[in-house]
Amino acid sequence: GENVEQHPSTLSVQEGDSAVIKCTYSDSASNYFPWYKQELGKRPQLIIDIRSNVGEKKDQRIAVTLNKTAKHFSLHITETQPEDSAVYFCAASNPHNTDKLIFGTGTRLQVFP
Amino acid sequence: DAGVTQSPTHLIKTRGQQVTLRCSPKSGHDTVSWYQQALGQGPQFIFQYYEEEERQRGNFPDRFSGHQFPNYSSELNVNALLLGDSALYLCASTTTLNTEAFFGQGTRLTVV
């Protein structure tokens, strides 16, 4: 069935270091891959997304890469700041399957000052 | 421009009771999806409504049902509540032209 695996489950970094979160998806027809940031008690918020016709996308300190052959995609955060601390979720969707999002299990990122 | 709004924000129910959760999509959005997020887990797709009909359903029992109104707002109903139904219920809205999903703040349901 459809599945998205996400690693690591927790990640601790020093302020200013980089953080990388990796996801693998199972449905080869997936073509949309968003990343959400969820702070404690708040709604998931989209921070960046990528579509299957693009290999990499950047937005300031955040970048996402996609390897369709391996069915892997990754989130890269550079120059981390304490306010980056949150739970990050990757997701995948298949446009032929009503765009429902299949989420990973989440990564708790802690950035220490 | 109001985003996705959900009500109520918190709810406590007893096992066996029924509950109705409500969602108003972002202005201009016509598709509403519901997700269940258990503590420490990623959101799990329950179902999606478009043009007032359930378009797709995830792996949830028939105790979970929904409705979409002509103004695109939606309700999630859960019957015969179980302790395991305790979770954050998230509503997300999209349009047929754009897959970017906007989430509401969720309804925290506690079943005791």
Interface residues (C-beta under 8 A of the other chain):
Chain A: V4 Q6 Y32 P34 Y36 K42 R43 P44 Q45 L46 D49 F89 A91 S93 P95 N97 T98 D99 K100 L101 I102 F103 G104 T105 G106
Chain B: V4 T31 S33 Y35 G40 Q41 G42 P43 Q44 F45 Q48 Y50 R55 Q56 G58 L90 A92 T94 T99 E100 A101 F102 F103 G104 Q105 G106
